[in-house]
Amino acid sequence: MDKLSTITDKFIRRLNEIRSLQLDKGLLKQAKLCLLDYIGVSLAGSKMLISQHTAYLERLLYTCGESTVIGVSNKADIYTAAFLNGLSAHETELDDGHRLGMIHLASPIISALLPIAEARRVSYEDLLIGIISGYEAAVRLARAVQPYHKLKGYHTTGTCGTIGAAIGVSAMLNYSETQTKAALSMAITSSAGVLEIQEDGSQLKPYNAGQAALNGLTAAMMGQLNLLSPNDILGGNRGFLMLYGENANEEILIADYKDGYEIKRIYMKPYAACRHSHPSIEAVVDTLKENKINYGEVKTIQIRTYKAAIEGHDHKDIQGSNSAKMSIPYSVAVAVVAGRAGLNEFSSDWINSSEVKRIMNKIHILADPDLTAAAPQKRAAIAKITTNDGLDYAKKVNYPKGEPESPMSIDDLKTKFFELAKYSGIAESKANEVFTTILGDGLAFFDLLKDL
């Protein structure tokens, strides 16, 4: 690369290599799996938000356009569709993410890609290239500014998700370097999202994902106009790295692809809870199962995990479904009692369950210095269960299900997709058609999308 180029130029050129590189079938398949997972969680999220979506579309008169709002019969313009689909995809707490970037990806990025892809009928391969490129950009930027970014209270899904959405659209539509630089610059200046939005039982966390999709798409569309952009929106004195990071790692932004692509290092979620709770859920549930312990025999449950998992996630005062999804004690307790932690287990019936509350009060969470030091490379938890007869049983989980080190299988993902489709009221035959099309050549994908 040109040594005189700015970090912004080098970053864009590295990302632009994705289109010219020979993408193997495994990489394209991973993008298809991300799309499949996204459609499933968006269908379920739309079902959960159907009254809000309908009101937004009808009362606010956003009913013009031909873009699909997943799970809603009304069509909308591309921007409204991106926004509402972003809300839906993040509502379930089942969307994918990246542990080193501390970011959710599909909800902002694919939500921005689909409306314009549908409107312009782009090729399926171009859509997949957009997904791969958007994920790469968002994760690289997130990794470059973490952990400072999160510690300052930024919601990376909102900030870096906006940028990933803009880069994804730019790559899908094969923008020039100048157009991509303009889109990146506008995405950065409109990137936003604070973590306080998830506190106190708030229902607004998905807004950050929806707004990221909308702002990313808007920036990408503006990028086509060939407006002049600043020379170095990333590395400038008032640029992204200076404002959103501390001692940001620029090398991550321009590293080559010899170690693979970030989309291959994401996680997918088996439980409808914040990812920080997943190692604790598995450690406790596996300990009970492997030692054939009935939860009625449990006296106490001690969970040791990394510090970042505890902050904002150790509450037992559950103020609704969103609060429950953010709570390690609740997520563990409901998984123990119900035997699973899917969407239904975060409903009011389970939240008000006396059995879940009883088990939750037996749970004690501690920050472990060794596990804290190992994070985020490992997001681990150690469960110690003490039974009523005084016996102790323990288990450590280094990589919860869904991480690249412990991936969900195709069968796991198919089961998850069909369960979400069923929850959303989609017929099994239609779900099977969507599953087969996405993992196949995708030729009928946009026709199917209109029916979802």
SVG drawing of the C-alpha trace seen along z (x, -y; Angstrom):
<svg xmlns="http://www.w3.org/2000/svg" viewBox="-53 -18 58 56">
<polyline fill="none" stroke="black" stroke-width="0.4" points="0.0,0.0 1.1,-3.6 2.9,-4.8 1.7,-8.4 -2.0,-7.4 -4.0,-8.2 -5.3,-5.4 -8.8,-6.1 -7.5,-5.4 -5.6,-2.3 -8.7,-1.0 -10.9,-1.5 -8.5,0.1 -8.1,3.2 -11.9,3.5 -12.2,3.1 -9.9,6.1 -12.8,8.4 -14.5,8.0 -11.3,8.8 -10.2,11.7 -11.3,15.3 -13.9,15.9 -14.1,19.6 -17.4,21.5 -17.0,21.7 -16.9,17.9 -19.9,17.4 -21.7,20.2 -21.0,18.3 -22.6,15.2 -25.6,17.3 -25.9,18.6 -25.7,15.0 -28.6,14.1 -30.6,17.1 -30.1,16.4 -31.0,12.7 -34.3,13.6 -35.3,15.9 -34.6,13.4 -36.2,10.6 -39.4,12.5 -39.6,13.2 -38.7,9.6 -41.3,8.3 -43.9,10.5 -43.0,9.0 -43.1,5.5 -46.1,5.8 -48.3,3.2 -45.5,0.7 -44.5,1.3 -48.1,1.1 -48.6,-2.2 -45.3,-3.6 -46.3,-2.7 -49.9,-3.8 -50.2,-6.6 -47.0,-8.3 -48.0,-7.8 -44.8,-5.9 -46.7,-3.5 -45.3,-4.5 -42.6,-2.4 -42.1,1.2 -39.5,2.4 -40.3,5.3 -40.7,4.7 -40.1,8.3 -43.2,9.8 -45.5,6.8 -47.9,6.8 -47.4,3.0 -44.6,2.0 -42.4,-1.0 -39.6,-3.1 -36.0,-1.7 -35.1,-3.9 -38.2,-3.0 -37.7,0.7 -34.1,0.6 -35.0,-1.1 -37.9,1.2 -36.0,4.3 -33.1,3.2 -35.5,2.9 -36.9,6.3 -33.6,8.0 -32.3,6.8 -35.5,7.1 -35.1,10.8 -31.5,10.7 -30.8,13.6 -28.9,11.8 -25.3,12.6 -22.2,10.7 -18.4,10.7 -16.9,11.0 -13.6,9.1 -15.5,6.3 -18.3,6.4 -20.8,5.7 -24.0,7.1 -23.7,7.2 -26.6,8.6 -29.2,6.2 -27.6,3.0 -25.8,4.3 -28.2,6.8 -31.1,4.5 -29.4,1.7 -28.5,4.1 -31.9,5.8 -34.1,2.9 -31.8,1.5 -30.8,5.0 -34.5,5.7 -35.2,2.4 -32.4,2.8 -32.5,6.6 -28.8,7.0 -27.3,10.4 -27.3,12.9 -23.4,12.9 -23.3,9.1 -25.6,9.3 -23.3,11.8 -20.2,9.6 -22.0,6.7 -22.6,8.8 -19.0,10.0 -17.6,6.4 -20.0,4.8 -19.1,7.3 -15.4,6.9 -15.5,3.1 -17.7,3.0 -15.6,5.6 -12.2,4.1 -13.3,0.7 -14.9,2.1 -11.8,4.1 -9.6,1.1 -11.3,-1.0 -12.2,1.6 -12.4,1.9 -12.3,-1.9 -15.3,-2.3 -17.6,-0.2 -16.1,-1.4 -17.0,-5.0 -20.6,-3.8 -20.9,-3.6 -23.1,-1.0 -20.9,0.5 -23.8,1.9 -25.0,-1.7 -21.6,-3.3 -19.6,-0.8 -22.8,0.9 -23.6,-2.4 -20.2,-2.3 -20.5,1.4 -23.9,0.8 -22.6,-2.0 -19.6,0.1 -21.7,3.1 -24.0,1.2 -21.1,-0.5 -19.4,2.9 -22.7,4.5 -23.2,1.7 -19.6,1.7 -18.8,-1.9 -15.6,-3.6 -13.0,-4.4 -14.1,-8.1 -17.7,-7.1 -16.9,-4.7 -14.8,-7.3 -17.7,-9.7 -20.1,-7.1 -17.6,-6.1 -17.2,-9.8 -20.9,-10.4 -21.5,-7.2 -18.9,-8.1 -20.3,-11.5 -23.8,-10.0 -22.7,-7.0 -24.2,-7.0 -25.5,-4.9 -25.1,-4.9 -25.5,-1.9 -27.6,-3.8 -30.5,-3.1 -30.7,0.5 -31.0,-0.4 -34.0,-0.5 -36.1,2.0 -35.9,-0.2 -37.3,1.2 -35.2,-1.0 -32.0,0.9 -33.1,2.1 -33.5,-1.5 -29.7,-1.8 -29.6,1.1 -32.5,-0.3 -31.0,-3.8 -27.6,-2.3 -29.2,-0.6 -31.0,-3.8 -28.0,-6.1 -25.7,-3.6 -28.0,-3.3 -28.5,-7.0 -24.7,-7.6 -24.2,-5.0 -26.9,-6.5 -25.4,-10.0 -22.0,-8.5 -23.2,-8.0 -23.3,-11.8 -19.5,-12.2 -19.4,-14.9 -15.9,-15.8 -15.1,-14.1 -12.4,-15.0 -9.0,-13.6 -8.8,-11.4 -12.1,-10.8 -10.6,-7.9 -7.2,-9.3 -7.8,-13.0 -7.4,-15.1 -11.2,-15.1 -11.8,-11.8 -13.3,-8.5 -10.2,-7.0 -9.5,-10.1 -13.0,-10.6 -14.2,-7.0 -11.0,-5.2 -7.9,-5.6 -4.6,-4.4 -6.7,-2.8 -5.0,0.1 -4.7,-1.1 -2.9,2.1 -6.2,4.0 -7.8,1.8 -5.2,2.5 -4.2,6.1 -4.3,8.4 -6.6,11.5 -4.0,14.2 -5.7,15.0 -9.2,15.1 -12.2,12.8 -14.0,11.5 -17.4,13.0 -15.9,16.4 -15.1,15.3 -18.6,14.2 -20.9,16.0 -24.5,17.1 -26.8,17.3 -28.8,20.3 -30.3,18.3 -32.5,15.2 -30.4,13.4 -27.4,11.0 -24.3,12.8 -22.6,12.1 -25.0,14.5 -24.4,17.5 -21.3,19.0 -23.0,18.8 -26.2,20.5 -24.2,23.3 -21.9,23.8 -24.9,24.2 -27.2,26.2 -24.4,28.6 -23.4,29.1 -26.9,30.1 -27.3,32.3 -23.9,34.1 -24.3,34.8 -28.0,35.7 -28.9,33.1 -32.6,32.0 -32.8,28.3 -34.9,28.9 -31.8,30.3 -29.8,27.1 -28.9,25.0 -26.7,22.4 -25.3,21.5 -22.1,19.5 -21.0,18.1 -17.6,16.7 -17.1,14.8 -15.3,11.8 -16.0,8.3 -17.5,6.9 -20.1,9.6 -21.3,8.5 -21.5,4.8 -25.1,4.0 -26.0,7.7 -26.2,8.9 -29.6,7.5 -32.4,9.5 -35.0,6.8 -36.6,7.8 -38.5,5.0 -39.9,6.7 -38.6,8.9 -35.8,6.6 -34.5,6.4 -34.7,10.2 -32.6,10.6 -29.9,8.4 -29.8,10.3 -27.5,13.2 -29.3,14.4 -32.7,14.4 -31.3,16.0 -29.6,18.8 -32.6,19.4 -35.2,19.6 -32.9,22.0 -32.6,24.2 -36.4,24.3 -37.6,24.4 -34.8,26.4 -34.2,23.8 -33.9,20.0 -35.7,19.2 -38.1,16.3 -41.0,17.7 -38.8,18.0 -38.5,14.2 -42.3,13.6 -44.2,12.2 -45.4,15.7 -41.9,16.9 -40.7,13.5 -43.5,13.8 -42.8,17.5 -42.2,18.1 -40.0,21.1 -37.7,18.9 -37.6,16.2 -36.7,18.9 -33.8,20.2 -32.7,16.7 -32.3,15.9 -29.9,18.8 -27.5,17.4 -24.5,15.4 -22.2,13.8 -18.5,12.9 -15.9,11.2 -13.0,13.6 -9.6,11.8 -8.2,14.6 -11.4,14.8 -11.4,11.0 -7.8,11.0 -8.6,13.6 -11.6,11.6 -12.5,10.9 -10.3,13.6 -12.2,15.9 -15.6,15.1 -15.7,17.7 -17.7,18.6 -17.3,21.1 -20.3,22.5 -20.2,24.1 -23.4,25.8 -23.9,26.8 -26.7,29.2 -28.8,29.5 -26.7,32.4 -23.5,30.3 -21.9,31.7 -20.2,29.3 -20.2,29.7 -18.3,27.3 -17.8,26.7 -16.0,24.1 -17.1,22.9 -14.5,21.1 -16.4,20.7 -20.2,20.8 -22.2,22.5 -22.1,20.4 -18.6,19.1 -16.3,20.2 -14.5,22.5 -17.8,24.1 -20.0,23.4 -23.7,24.1 -24.1,26.8 -26.2,26.5 -28.8,28.7 -28.7,26.3 -29.2,23.3 -32.0,25.0 -33.8,25.9 -33.4,22.3 -34.7,20.9 -37.7,23.2 -38.6,22.4 -38.4,18.7 -40.5,19.1 -43.1,21.1 -43.2,18.4 -43.8,15.9 -46.7,17.8 -44.8,18.9 -45.9,22.2 -43.4,25.0 -43.5,25.4 -42.7,21.7 -39.9,21.9 -38.4,24.8 -38.6,22.9 -36.8,20.0 -34.1,22.2 -33.4,24.1 -33.3,20.9 -30.9,19.0 -28.5,21.9 -28.8,22.6 -28.3,20.2 -30.7,17.5 -32.3,16.9 -35.8,16.7 -34.8,14.9 -36.3,11.5 -39.6,13.0 -39.7,15.0 -38.8,12.0 -41.9,10.1 -44.0,12.9 -42.4,12.8"/>
</svg>
